[in-house]
Amino acid sequence: MWDPVDSARYAVLPSGRAMTATVVCGLLLWAAHRFGAGHGRWRTAVAAAVVSVVGVGATRAWPAVHRPSDALGGRLSGAWVVALAVLVHAGP
């Protein structure tokens, strides 16, 4: 049976799932910081974000759906999107 997840081996740079995880977690962390999350909540949010972003990248690279560099590229692209969103929101 054809499975599009398994058949996409080495086809894409960056990994869209790694990028999406980075963007979502990055923007949630930014919002938590902006709205004054307490120290304990902030540490919990950062830990959950790190586990999520690293975990999504690992689930792409470990079963060889993507190369590790594809997952890294997705994370870096996501970080750029978050940085751009924060800068645009901050304004001139």
PDB file of N, CA, C and O in Angstrom:
ATOM      1  N   MET A   1       0.834  -1.174   0.000  1.00  0.00           N
ATOM      2  CA  MET A   1       0.000   0.000   0.000  1.00  0.00           C
ATOM      3  C   MET A   1       0.882   1.242   0.000  1.00  0.00           C
ATOM      4  O   MET A   1       1.883   1.295   0.715  1.00  0.00           O
ATOM      5  N   TRP A   2       0.516   2.237  -0.796  1.00  0.00           N
ATOM      6  CA  TRP A   2       1.291   3.468  -0.920  1.00  0.00           C
ATOM      7  C   TRP A   2       1.028   4.373   0.274  1.00  0.00           C
ATOM      8  O   TRP A   2      -0.123   4.627   0.631  1.00  0.00           O
ATOM      9  N   ASP A   3       2.086   4.848   0.879  1.00  0.00           N
ATOM     10  CA  ASP A   3       1.978   5.755   2.011  1.00  0.00           C
ATOM     11  C   ASP A   3       2.758   7.019   1.684  1.00  0.00           C
ATOM     12  O   ASP A   3       3.981   6.961   1.558  1.00  0.00           O
ATOM     13  N   PRO A   4       2.086   8.168   1.542  1.00  0.00           N
ATOM     14  CA  PRO A   4       2.796   9.377   1.125  1.00  0.00           C
ATOM     15  C   PRO A   4       3.859   9.833   2.112  1.00  0.00           C
ATOM     16  O   PRO A   4       4.815  10.496   1.710  1.00  0.00           O
ATOM     17  N   VAL A   5       3.723   9.500   3.391  1.00  0.00           N
ATOM     18  CA  VAL A   5       4.728   9.900   4.368  1.00  0.00           C
ATOM     19  C   VAL A   5       6.009   9.105   4.153  1.00  0.00           C
ATOM     20  O   VAL A   5       7.102   9.668   4.211  1.00  0.00           O
ATOM     21  N   ASP A   6       5.887   7.802   3.905  1.00  0.00           N
ATOM     22  CA  ASP A   6       7.066   6.982   3.686  1.00  0.00           C
ATOM     23  C   ASP A   6       7.670   7.164   2.301  1.00  0.00           C
ATOM     24  O   ASP A   6       8.860   6.914   2.111  1.00  0.00           O
ATOM     25  N   SER A   7       6.867   7.598   1.329  1.00  0.00           N
ATOM     26  CA  SER A   7       7.386   7.718  -0.031  1.00  0.00           C
ATOM     27  C   SER A   7       8.063   9.056  -0.283  1.00  0.00           C
ATOM     28  O   SER A   7       8.622   9.260  -1.360  1.00  0.00           O
ATOM     29  N   ALA A   8       8.029   9.967   0.672  1.00  0.00           N
ATOM     30  CA  ALA A   8       8.621  11.288   0.485  1.00  0.00           C
ATOM     31  C   ALA A   8      10.072  11.321   0.938  1.00  0.00           C
ATOM     32  O   ALA A   8      10.574  12.378   1.321  1.00  0.00           O
ATOM     33  N   ARG A   9      10.730  10.222   0.902  1.00  0.00           N
ATOM     34  CA  ARG A   9      12.096  10.150   1.402  1.00  0.00           C
ATOM     35  C   ARG A   9      13.021  11.125   0.669  1.00  0.00           C
ATOM     36  O   ARG A   9      13.093  11.149  -0.560  1.00  0.00           O
ATOM     37  N   TYR A  10      13.717  11.918   1.466  1.00  0.00           N
ATOM     38  CA  TYR A  10      14.740  12.836   0.971  1.00  0.00           C
ATOM     39  C   TYR A  10      14.226  13.788  -0.099  1.00  0.00           C
ATOM     40  O   TYR A  10      14.997  14.224  -0.954  1.00  0.00           O
ATOM     41  N   ALA A  11      12.944  14.119  -0.067  1.00  0.00           N
ATOM     42  CA  ALA A  11      12.387  14.907  -1.149  1.00  0.00           C
ATOM     43  C   ALA A  11      12.315  16.398  -0.852  1.00  0.00           C
ATOM     44  O   ALA A  11      12.170  17.197  -1.778  1.00  0.00           O
ATOM     45  N   VAL A  12      12.411  16.789   0.401  1.00  0.00           N
ATOM     46  CA  VAL A  12      12.075  18.167   0.709  1.00  0.00           C
ATOM     47  C   VAL A  12      13.082  18.780   1.680  1.00  0.00           C
ATOM     48  O   VAL A  12      13.455  18.174   2.683  1.00  0.00           O
ATOM     49  N   LEU A  13      13.502  19.981   1.356  1.00  0.00           N
ATOM     50  CA  LEU A  13      14.279  20.813   2.277  1.00  0.00           C
ATOM     51  C   LEU A  13      13.605  22.169   2.267  1.00  0.00           C
ATOM     52  O   LEU A  13      13.502  22.761   1.193  1.00  0.00           O
ATOM     53  N   PRO A  14      13.157  22.685   3.340  1.00  0.00           N
ATOM     54  CA  PRO A  14      13.208  22.181   4.707  1.00  0.00           C
ATOM     55  C   PRO A  14      12.026  21.280   5.030  1.00  0.00           C
ATOM     56  O   PRO A  14      11.079  21.181   4.249  1.00  0.00           O
ATOM     57  N   SER A  15      12.082  20.641   6.155  1.00  0.00           N
ATOM     58  CA  SER A  15      10.963  19.837   6.633  1.00  0.00           C
ATOM     59  C   SER A  15       9.846  20.775   7.085  1.00  0.00           C
ATOM     60  O   SER A  15      10.029  21.580   7.998  1.00  0.00           O
ATOM     61  N   GLY A  16       8.707  20.663   6.446  1.00  0.00           N
ATOM     62  CA  GLY A  16       7.583  21.525   6.790  1.00  0.00           C
ATOM     63  C   GLY A  16       7.067  21.287   8.192  1.00  0.00           C
ATOM     64  O   GLY A  16       6.641  22.226   8.865  1.00  0.00           O
ATOM     65  N   ARG A  17       7.099  20.051   8.639  1.00  0.00           N
ATOM     66  CA  ARG A  17       6.610  19.757   9.992  1.00  0.00           C
ATOM     67  C   ARG A  17       7.542  20.325  11.047  1.00  0.00           C
ATOM     68  O   ARG A  17       7.081  20.834  12.069  1.00  0.00           O
ATOM     69  N   ALA A  18       8.842  20.247  10.818  1.00  0.00           N
ATOM     70  CA  ALA A  18       9.792  20.836  11.765  1.00  0.00           C
ATOM     71  C   ALA A  18       9.638  22.354  11.784  1.00  0.00           C
ATOM     72  O   ALA A  18       9.728  22.983  12.838  1.00  0.00           O
ATOM     73  N   MET A  19       9.406  22.935  10.611  1.00  0.00           N
ATOM     74  CA  MET A  19       9.209  24.380  10.539  1.00  0.00           C
ATOM     75  C   MET A  19       7.926  24.790  11.263  1.00  0.00           C
ATOM     76  O   MET A  19       7.923  25.768  12.010  1.00  0.00           O
ATOM     77  N   THR A  20       6.844  24.053  11.048  1.00  0.00           N
ATOM     78  CA  THR A  20       5.575  24.365  11.696  1.00  0.00           C
ATOM     79  C   THR A  20       5.690  24.265  13.213  1.00  0.00           C
ATOM     80  O   THR A  20       5.188  25.132  13.929  1.00  0.00           O
ATOM     81  N   ALA A  21       6.337  23.227  13.708  1.00  0.00           N
ATOM     82  CA  ALA A  21       6.514  23.069  15.155  1.00  0.00           C
ATOM     83  C   ALA A  21       7.306  24.240  15.729  1.00  0.00           C
ATOM     84  O   ALA A  21       6.986  24.741  16.807  1.00  0.00           O
ATOM     85  N   THR A  22       8.325  24.671  15.018  1.00  0.00           N
ATOM     86  CA  THR A  22       9.150  25.785  15.484  1.00  0.00           C
ATOM     87  C   THR A  22       8.358  27.081  15.500  1.00  0.00           C
ATOM     88  O   THR A  22       8.448  27.855  16.453  1.00  0.00           O
ATOM     89  N   VAL A  23       7.583  27.323  14.449  1.00  0.00           N
ATOM     90  CA  VAL A  23       6.786  28.557  14.388  1.00  0.00           C
ATOM     91  C   VAL A  23       5.734  28.578  15.498  1.00  0.00           C
ATOM     92  O   VAL A  23       5.598  29.572  16.211  1.00  0.00           O
ATOM     93  N   VAL A  24       5.002  27.493  15.637  1.00  0.00           N
ATOM     94  CA  VAL A  24       3.943  27.451  16.653  1.00  0.00           C
ATOM     95  C   VAL A  24       4.534  27.607  18.053  1.00  0.00           C
ATOM     96  O   VAL A  24       4.060  28.428  18.838  1.00  0.00           O
ATOM     97  N   CYS A  25       5.554  26.834  18.366  1.00  0.00           N
ATOM     98  CA  CYS A  25       6.151  26.917  19.702  1.00  0.00           C
ATOM     99  C   CYS A  25       6.804  28.273  19.936  1.00  0.00           C
ATOM    100  O   CYS A  25       6.701  28.837  21.025  1.00  0.00           O
ATOM    101  N   GLY A  26       7.476  28.794  18.912  1.00  0.00           N
ATOM    102  CA  GLY A  26       8.121  30.100  19.054  1.00  0.00           C
ATOM    103  C   GLY A  26       7.125  31.211  19.308  1.00  0.00           C
ATOM    104  O   GLY A  26       7.353  32.065  20.165  1.00  0.00           O
ATOM    105  N   LEU A  27       6.012  31.214  18.569  1.00  0.00           N
ATOM    106  CA  LEU A  27       5.004  32.255  18.773  1.00  0.00           C
ATOM    107  C   LEU A  27       4.284  32.091  20.107  1.00  0.00           C
ATOM    108  O   LEU A  27       3.929  33.084  20.742  1.00  0.00           O
ATOM    109  N   LEU A  28       4.067  30.855  20.536  1.00  0.00           N
ATOM    110  CA  LEU A  28       3.464  30.645  21.854  1.00  0.00           C
ATOM    111  C   LEU A  28       4.394  31.119  22.970  1.00  0.00           C
ATOM    112  O   LEU A  28       3.940  31.699  23.956  1.00  0.00           O
ATOM    113  N   LEU A  29       5.690  30.872  22.814  1.00  0.00           N
ATOM    114  CA  LEU A  29       6.645  31.361  23.815  1.00  0.00           C
ATOM    115  C   LEU A  29       6.686  32.884  23.826  1.00  0.00           C
ATOM    116  O   LEU A  29       6.748  33.499  24.891  1.00  0.00           O
ATOM    117  N   TRP A  30       6.651  33.488  22.653  1.00  0.00           N
ATOM    118  CA  TRP A  30       6.647  34.948  22.564  1.00  0.00           C
ATOM    119  C   TRP A  30       5.408  35.510  23.257  1.00  0.00           C
ATOM    120  O   TRP A  30       5.502  36.482  24.007  1.00  0.00           O
ATOM    121  N   ALA A  31       4.237  34.896  23.007  1.00  0.00           N
ATOM    122  CA  ALA A  31       3.002  35.356  23.636  1.00  0.00           C
ATOM    123  C   ALA A  31       3.061  35.179  25.151  1.00  0.00           C
ATOM    124  O   ALA A  31       2.621  36.056  25.894  1.00  0.00           O
ATOM    125  N   ALA A  32       3.601  34.054  25.611  1.00  0.00           N
ATOM    126  CA  ALA A  32       3.725  33.820  27.052  1.00  0.00           C
ATOM    127  C   ALA A  32       4.622  34.873  27.692  1.00  0.00           C
ATOM    128  O   ALA A  32       4.324  35.379  28.774  1.00  0.00           O
ATOM    129  N   HIS A  33       5.714  35.198  27.021  1.00  0.00           N
ATOM    130  CA  HIS A  33       6.627  36.232  27.540  1.00  0.00           C
ATOM    131  C   HIS A  33       5.950  37.601  27.528  1.00  0.00           C
ATOM    132  O   HIS A  33       6.048  38.364  28.489  1.00  0.00           O
ATOM    133  N   ARG A  34       5.272  37.894  26.443  1.00  0.00           N
ATOM    134  CA  ARG A  34       4.617  39.195  26.284  1.00  0.00           C
ATOM    135  C   ARG A  34       3.534  39.422  27.336  1.00  0.00           C
ATOM    136  O   ARG A  34       3.372  40.535  27.836  1.00  0.00           O
ATOM    137  N   PHE A  35       2.801  38.377  27.668  1.00  0.00           N
ATOM    138  CA  PHE A  35       1.714  38.520  28.622  1.00  0.00           C
ATOM    139  C   PHE A  35       2.127  38.162  30.045  1.00  0.00           C
ATOM    140  O   PHE A  35       1.273  37.957  30.908  1.00  0.00           O
ATOM    141  N   GLY A  36       3.424  38.088  30.292  1.00  0.00           N
ATOM    142  CA  GLY A  36       3.951  37.976  31.647  1.00  0.00           C
ATOM    143  C   GLY A  36       3.780  36.641  32.338  1.00  0.00           C
ATOM    144  O   GLY A  36       3.341  36.589  33.487  1.00  0.00           O
ATOM    145  N   ALA A  37       4.120  35.566  31.657  1.00  0.00           N
ATOM    146  CA  ALA A  37       4.083  34.253  32.311  1.00  0.00           C
ATOM    147  C   ALA A  37       5.072  34.258  33.474  1.00  0.00           C
ATOM    148  O   ALA A  37       6.178  34.784  33.356  1.00  0.00           O
ATOM    149  N   GLY A  38       4.672  33.679  34.577  1.00  0.00           N
ATOM    150  CA  GLY A  38       5.550  33.603  35.738  1.00  0.00           C
ATOM    151  C   GLY A  38       6.766  32.723  35.458  1.00  0.00           C
ATOM    152  O   GLY A  38       6.820  32.020  34.449  1.00  0.00           O
ATOM    153  N   HIS A  39       7.733  32.775  36.361  1.00  0.00           N
ATOM    154  CA  HIS A  39       8.986  32.044  36.165  1.00  0.00           C
ATOM    155  C   HIS A  39       8.759  30.542  35.981  1.00  0.00           C
ATOM    156  O   HIS A  39       9.338  29.933  35.081  1.00  0.00           O
ATOM    157  N   GLY A  40       7.937  29.956  36.811  1.00  0.00           N
ATOM    158  CA  GLY A  40       7.670  28.516  36.721  1.00  0.00           C
ATOM    159  C   GLY A  40       6.956  28.142  35.434  1.00  0.00           C
ATOM    160  O   GLY A  40       7.305  27.158  34.783  1.00  0.00           O
ATOM    161  N   ARG A  41       5.956  28.932  35.070  1.00  0.00           N
ATOM    162  CA  ARG A  41       5.240  28.668  33.815  1.00  0.00           C
ATOM    163  C   ARG A  41       6.139  28.873  32.603  1.00  0.00           C
ATOM    164  O   ARG A  41       6.063  28.131  31.625  1.00  0.00           O
ATOM    165  N   TRP A  42       6.989  29.888  32.683  1.00  0.00           N
ATOM    166  CA  TRP A  42       7.905  30.150  31.568  1.00  0.00           C
ATOM    167  C   TRP A  42       8.855  28.971  31.365  1.00  0.00           C
ATOM    168  O   TRP A  42       9.059  28.524  30.237  1.00  0.00           O
ATOM    169  N   ARG A  43       9.433  28.472  32.448  1.00  0.00           N
ATOM    170  CA  ARG A  43      10.350  27.332  32.344  1.00  0.00           C
ATOM    171  C   ARG A  43       9.644  26.098  31.806  1.00  0.00           C
ATOM    172  O   ARG A  43      10.213  25.358  31.004  1.00  0.00           O
ATOM    173  N   THR A  44       8.412  25.871  32.238  1.00  0.00           N
ATOM    174  CA  THR A  44       7.633  24.740  31.740  1.00  0.00           C
ATOM    175  C   THR A  44       7.338  24.896  30.254  1.00  0.00           C
ATOM    176  O   THR A  44       7.436  23.931  29.495  1.00  0.00           O
ATOM    177  N   ALA A  45       6.979  26.105  29.837  1.00  0.00           N
ATOM    178  CA  ALA A  45       6.687  26.357  28.424  1.00  0.00           C
ATOM    179  C   ALA A  45       7.924  26.174  27.560  1.00  0.00           C
ATOM    180  O   ALA A  45       7.842  25.601  26.474  1.00  0.00           O
ATOM    181  N   VAL A  46       9.059  26.652  28.027  1.00  0.00           N
ATOM    182  CA  VAL A  46      10.304  26.485  27.259  1.00  0.00           C
ATOM    183  C   VAL A  46      10.659  25.008  27.152  1.00  0.00           C
ATOM    184  O   VAL A  46      11.038  24.541  26.078  1.00  0.00           O
ATOM    185  N   ALA A  47      10.542  24.274  28.241  1.00  0.00           N
ATOM    186  CA  ALA A  47      10.854  22.840  28.207  1.00  0.00           C
ATOM    187  C   ALA A  47       9.928  22.101  27.242  1.00  0.00           C
ATOM    188  O   ALA A  47      10.381  21.261  26.465  1.00  0.00           O
ATOM    189  N   ALA A  48       8.634  22.413  27.291  1.00  0.00           N
ATOM    190  CA  ALA A  48       7.683  21.767  26.375  1.00  0.00           C
ATOM    191  C   ALA A  48       7.979  22.126  24.926  1.00  0.00           C
ATOM    192  O   ALA A  48       7.872  21.274  24.043  1.00  0.00           O
ATOM    193  N   ALA A  49       8.349  23.375  24.671  1.00  0.00           N
ATOM    194  CA  ALA A  49       8.670  23.802  23.305  1.00  0.00           C
ATOM    195  C   ALA A  49       9.915  23.093  22.785  1.00  0.00           C
ATOM    196  O   ALA A  49       9.940  22.641  21.640  1.00  0.00           O
ATOM    197  N   VAL A  50      10.934  22.996  23.608  1.00  0.00           N
ATOM    198  CA  VAL A  50      12.165  22.317  23.193  1.00  0.00           C
ATOM    199  C   VAL A  50      11.895  20.851  22.889  1.00  0.00           C
ATOM    200  O   VAL A  50      12.338  20.332  21.864  1.00  0.00           O
ATOM    201  N   VAL A  51      11.170  20.187  23.776  1.00  0.00           N
ATOM    202  CA  VAL A  51      10.842  18.772  23.555  1.00  0.00           C
ATOM    203  C   VAL A  51      10.036  18.615  22.267  1.00  0.00           C
ATOM    204  O   VAL A  51      10.282  17.695  21.487  1.00  0.00           O
ATOM    205  N   SER A  52       9.084  19.504  22.048  1.00  0.00           N
ATOM    206  CA  SER A  52       8.244  19.423  20.853  1.00  0.00           C
ATOM    207  C   SER A  52       9.044  19.638  19.571  1.00  0.00           C
ATOM    208  O   SER A  52       8.946  18.846  18.633  1.00  0.00           O
ATOM    209  N   VAL A  53       9.825  20.695  19.530  1.00  0.00           N
ATOM    210  CA  VAL A  53      10.581  21.015  18.309  1.00  0.00           C
ATOM    211  C   VAL A  53      11.640  19.954  18.027  1.00  0.00           C
ATOM    212  O   VAL A  53      11.790  19.519  16.885  1.00  0.00           O
ATOM    213  N   VAL A  54      12.362  19.541  19.039  1.00  0.00           N
ATOM    214  CA  VAL A  54      13.370  18.494  18.841  1.00  0.00           C
ATOM    215  C   VAL A  54      12.698  17.177  18.483  1.00  0.00           C
ATOM    216  O   VAL A  54      13.174  16.442  17.618  1.00  0.00           O
ATOM    217  N   GLY A  55      11.591  16.885  19.152  1.00  0.00           N
ATOM    218  CA  GLY A  55      10.876  15.637  18.892  1.00  0.00           C
ATOM    219  C   GLY A  55      10.329  15.556  17.476  1.00  0.00           C
ATOM    220  O   GLY A  55      10.445  14.517  16.826  1.00  0.00           O
ATOM    221  N   VAL A  56       9.737  16.634  16.995  1.00  0.00           N
ATOM    222  CA  VAL A  56       9.211  16.620  15.625  1.00  0.00           C
ATOM    223  C   VAL A  56      10.351  16.444  14.626  1.00  0.00           C
ATOM    224  O   VAL A  56      10.221  15.685  13.665  1.00  0.00           O
ATOM    225  N   GLY A  57      11.449  17.127  14.842  1.00  0.00           N
ATOM    226  CA  GLY A  57      12.602  16.942  13.946  1.00  0.00           C
ATOM    227  C   GLY A  57      13.120  15.517  13.980  1.00  0.00           C
ATOM    228  O   GLY A  57      13.496  14.960  12.948  1.00  0.00           O
ATOM    229  N   ALA A  58      13.140  14.929  15.165  1.00  0.00           N
ATOM    230  CA  ALA A  58      13.616  13.547  15.286  1.00  0.00           C
ATOM    231  C   ALA A  58      12.670  12.567  14.600  1.00  0.00           C
ATOM    232  O   ALA A  58      13.118  11.595  13.992  1.00  0.00           O
ATOM    233  N   THR A  59      11.358  12.817  14.694  1.00  0.00           N
ATOM    234  CA  THR A  59      10.419  11.908  14.034  1.00  0.00           C
ATOM    235  C   THR A  59      10.470  12.035  12.517  1.00  0.00           C
ATOM    236  O   THR A  59       9.954  11.168  11.812  1.00  0.00           O
ATOM    237  N   ARG A  60      11.062  13.066  12.018  1.00  0.00           N
ATOM    238  CA  ARG A  60      11.258  13.201  10.572  1.00  0.00           C
ATOM    239  C   ARG A  60      12.557  12.521  10.140  1.00  0.00           C
ATOM    240  O   ARG A  60      12.603  11.870   9.097  1.00  0.00           O
ATOM    241  N   ALA A  61      13.603  12.673  10.936  1.00  0.00           N
ATOM    242  CA  ALA A  61      14.915  12.153  10.551  1.00  0.00           C
ATOM    243  C   ALA A  61      15.101  10.682  10.917  1.00  0.00           C
ATOM    244  O   ALA A  61      15.675   9.921  10.138  1.00  0.00           O
ATOM    245  N   TRP A  62      14.627  10.278  12.077  1.00  0.00           N
ATOM    246  CA  TRP A  62      14.881   8.913  12.545  1.00  0.00           C
ATOM    247  C   TRP A  62      14.319   7.851  11.607  1.00  0.00           C
ATOM    248  O   TRP A  62      15.042   6.906  11.291  1.00  0.00           O
ATOM    249  N   PRO A  63      13.065   7.949  11.139  1.00  0.00           N
ATOM    250  CA  PRO A  63      12.578   6.922  10.208  1.00  0.00           C
ATOM    251  C   PRO A  63      13.022   7.174   8.770  1.00  0.00           C
ATOM    252  O   PRO A  63      12.541   6.510   7.853  1.00  0.00           O
ATOM    253  N   ALA A  64      13.927   8.117   8.563  1.00  0.00           N
ATOM    254  CA  ALA A  64      14.505   8.440   7.252  1.00  0.00           C
ATOM    255  C   ALA A  64      13.476   9.009   6.281  1.00  0.00           C
ATOM    256  O   ALA A  64      13.568   8.782   5.074  1.00  0.00           O
ATOM    257  N   VAL A  65      12.496   9.747   6.801  1.00  0.00           N
ATOM    258  CA  VAL A  65      11.581  10.477   5.930  1.00  0.00           C
ATOM    259  C   VAL A  65      12.290  11.714   5.397  1.00  0.00           C
ATOM    260  O   VAL A  65      12.078  12.113   4.252  1.00  0.00           O
ATOM    261  N   HIS A  66      13.138  12.324   6.234  1.00  0.00           N
ATOM    262  CA  HIS A  66      13.968  13.461   5.849  1.00  0.00           C
ATOM    263  C   HIS A  66      15.385  13.207   6.339  1.00  0.00           C
ATOM    264  O   HIS A  66      15.616  12.389   7.229  1.00  0.00           O
ATOM    265  N   ARG A  67      16.312  13.914   5.748  1.00  0.00           N
ATOM    266  CA  ARG A  67      17.673  13.929   6.289  1.00  0.00           C
ATOM    267  C   ARG A  67      17.688  14.818   7.518  1.00  0.00           C
ATOM    268  O   ARG A  67      16.829  15.690   7.652  1.00  0.00           O
ATOM    269  N   PRO A  68      18.643  14.621   8.419  1.00  0.00           N
ATOM    270  CA  PRO A  68      18.732  15.515   9.581  1.00  0.00           C
ATOM    271  C   PRO A  68      18.889  16.980   9.179  1.00  0.00           C
ATOM    272  O   PRO A  68      18.387  17.868   9.869  1.00  0.00           O
ATOM    273  N   SER A  69      19.574  17.237   8.079  1.00  0.00           N
ATOM    274  CA  SER A  69      19.733  18.618   7.624  1.00  0.00           C
ATOM    275  C   SER A  69      18.399  19.220   7.187  1.00  0.00           C
ATOM    276  O   SER A  69      18.215  20.431   7.304  1.00  0.00           O
ATOM    277  N   ASP A  70      17.469  18.413   6.689  1.00  0.00           N
ATOM    278  CA  ASP A  70      16.140  18.908   6.320  1.00  0.00           C
ATOM    279  C   ASP A  70      15.394  19.385   7.566  1.00  0.00           C
ATOM    280  O   ASP A  70      14.766  20.444   7.556  1.00  0.00           O
ATOM    281  N   ALA A  71      15.469  18.592   8.640  1.00  0.00           N
ATOM    282  CA  ALA A  71      14.818  18.976   9.896  1.00  0.00           C
ATOM    283  C   ALA A  71      15.473  20.229  10.468  1.00  0.00           C
ATOM    284  O   ALA A  71      14.780  21.119  10.961  1.00  0.00           O
ATOM    285  N   LEU A  72      16.788  20.303  10.408  1.00  0.00           N
ATOM    286  CA  LEU A  72      17.484  21.498  10.880  1.00  0.00           C
ATOM    287  C   LEU A  72      17.091  22.705  10.041  1.00  0.00           C
ATOM    288  O   LEU A  72      16.871  23.791  10.579  1.00  0.00           O
ATOM    289  N   GLY A  73      17.003  22.525   8.731  1.00  0.00           N
ATOM    290  CA  GLY A  73      16.571  23.612   7.853  1.00  0.00           C
ATOM    291  C   GLY A  73      15.167  24.084   8.194  1.00  0.00           C
ATOM    292  O   GLY A  73      14.885  25.282   8.148  1.00  0.00           O
ATOM    293  N   GLY A  74      14.289  23.155   8.535  1.00  0.00           N
ATOM    294  CA  GLY A  74      12.937  23.520   8.940  1.00  0.00           C
ATOM    295  C   GLY A  74      12.929  24.323  10.225  1.00  0.00           C
ATOM    296  O   GLY A  74      12.191  25.300  10.358  1.00  0.00           O
ATOM    297  N   ARG A  75      13.754  23.906  11.166  1.00  0.00           N
ATOM    298  CA  ARG A  75      13.837  24.648  12.428  1.00  0.00           C
ATOM    299  C   ARG A  75      14.385  26.052  12.210  1.00  0.00           C
ATOM    300  O   ARG A  75      13.875  27.017  12.780  1.00  0.00           O
ATOM    301  N   LEU A  76      15.417  26.167  11.391  1.00  0.00           N
ATOM    302  CA  LEU A  76      15.999  27.491  11.122  1.00  0.00           C
ATOM    303  C   LEU A  76      15.018  28.379  10.364  1.00  0.00           C
ATOM    304  O   LEU A  76      14.898  29.566  10.666  1.00  0.00           O
ATOM    305  N   SER A  77      14.323  27.821   9.393  1.00  0.00           N
ATOM    306  CA  SER A  77      13.317  28.592   8.656  1.00  0.00           C
ATOM    307  C   SER A  77      12.206  29.050   9.592  1.00  0.00           C
ATOM    308  O   SER A  77      11.749  30.191   9.514  1.00  0.00           O
ATOM    309  N   GLY A  78      11.777  28.162  10.472  1.00  0.00           N
ATOM    310  CA  GLY A  78      10.754  28.522  11.452  1.00  0.00           C
ATOM    311  C   GLY A  78      11.214  29.625  12.387  1.00  0.00           C
ATOM    312  O   GLY A  78      10.443  30.522  12.725  1.00  0.00           O
ATOM    313  N   ALA A  79      12.467  29.559  12.802  1.00  0.00           N
ATOM    314  CA  ALA A  79      13.015  30.600  13.683  1.00  0.00           C
ATOM    315  C   ALA A  79      13.022  31.955  12.976  1.00  0.00           C
ATOM    316  O   ALA A  79      12.748  32.983  13.595  1.00  0.00           O
ATOM    317  N   TRP A  80      13.332  31.954  11.687  1.00  0.00           N
ATOM    318  CA  TRP A  80      13.298  33.209  10.908  1.00  0.00           C
ATOM    319  C   TRP A  80      11.881  33.753  10.819  1.00  0.00           C
ATOM    320  O   TRP A  80      11.675  34.961  10.931  1.00  0.00           O
ATOM    321  N   VAL A  81      10.912  32.886  10.622  1.00  0.00           N
ATOM    322  CA  VAL A  81       9.518  33.326  10.549  1.00  0.00           C
ATOM    323  C   VAL A  81       9.086  33.935  11.882  1.00  0.00           C
ATOM    324  O   VAL A  81       8.431  34.977  11.902  1.00  0.00           O
ATOM    325  N   VAL A  82       9.444  33.300  12.983  1.00  0.00           N
ATOM    326  CA  VAL A  82       9.099  33.832  14.303  1.00  0.00           C
ATOM    327  C   VAL A  82       9.776  35.180  14.518  1.00  0.00           C
ATOM    328  O   VAL A  82       9.135  36.130  14.970  1.00  0.00           O
ATOM    329  N   ALA A  83      11.048  35.271  14.203  1.00  0.00           N
ATOM    330  CA  ALA A  83      11.769  36.536  14.375  1.00  0.00           C
ATOM    331  C   ALA A  83      11.137  37.642  13.533  1.00  0.00           C
ATOM    332  O   ALA A  83      10.985  38.771  14.001  1.00  0.00           O
ATOM    333  N   LEU A  84      10.775  37.327  12.313  1.00  0.00           N
ATOM    334  CA  LEU A  84      10.145  38.317  11.441  1.00  0.00           C
ATOM    335  C   LEU A  84       8.783  38.736  11.996  1.00  0.00           C
ATOM    336  O   LEU A  84       8.451  39.922  11.981  1.00  0.00           O
ATOM    337  N   ALA A  85       8.001  37.789  12.478  1.00  0.00           N
ATOM    338  CA  ALA A  85       6.688  38.117  13.044  1.00  0.00           C
ATOM    339  C   ALA A  85       6.822  39.013  14.266  1.00  0.00           C
ATOM    340  O   ALA A  85       6.048  39.957  14.429  1.00  0.00           O
ATOM    341  N   VAL A  86       7.782  38.733  15.115  1.00  0.00           N
ATOM    342  CA  VAL A  86       7.984  39.549  16.318  1.00  0.00           C
ATOM    343  C   VAL A  86       8.439  40.950  15.923  1.00  0.00           C
ATOM    344  O   VAL A  86       7.976  41.936  16.496  1.00  0.00           O
ATOM    345  N   LEU A  87       9.343  41.045  14.947  1.00  0.00           N
ATOM    346  CA  LEU A  87       9.811  42.360  14.501  1.00  0.00           C
ATOM    347  C   LEU A  87       8.697  43.172  13.853  1.00  0.00           C
ATOM    348  O   LEU A  87       8.590  44.376  14.086  1.00  0.00           O
ATOM    349  N   VAL A  88       7.869  42.523  13.045  1.00  0.00           N
ATOM    350  CA  VAL A  88       6.759  43.219  12.400  1.00  0.00           C
ATOM    351  C   VAL A  88       5.763  43.695  13.449  1.00  0.00           C
ATOM    352  O   VAL A  88       5.229  44.798  13.345  1.00  0.00           O
ATOM    353  N   HIS A  89       5.515  42.873  14.451  1.00  0.00           N
ATOM    354  CA  HIS A  89       4.582  43.269  15.502  1.00  0.00           C
ATOM    355  C   HIS A  89       5.126  44.438  16.322  1.00  0.00           C
ATOM    356  O   HIS A  89       4.369  45.313  16.743  1.00  0.00           O
ATOM    357  N   ALA A  90       6.422  44.449  16.542  1.00  0.00           N
ATOM    358  CA  ALA A  90       7.033  45.516  17.336  1.00  0.00           C
ATOM    359  C   ALA A  90       6.936  46.864  16.610  1.00  0.00           C
ATOM    360  O   ALA A  90       6.856  47.912  17.250  1.00  0.00           O
ATOM    361  N   GLY A  91       6.943  46.831  15.285  1.00  0.00           N
ATOM    362  CA  GLY A  91       6.813  48.060  14.508  1.00  0.00           C
ATOM    363  C   GLY A  91       8.083  48.897  14.539  1.00  0.00           C
ATOM    364  O   GLY A  91       9.100  48.495  15.105  1.00  0.00           O
ATOM    365  N   PRO A  92       8.002  50.082  13.912  1.00  0.00           N
ATOM    366  CA  PRO A  92       9.188  50.957  13.845  1.00  0.00           C
ATOM    367  C   PRO A  92       9.528  51.625  15.154  1.00  0.00           C
ATOM    368  O   PRO A  92      10.497  52.380  15.228  1.00  0.00           O
TER     369      PRO A  92
END
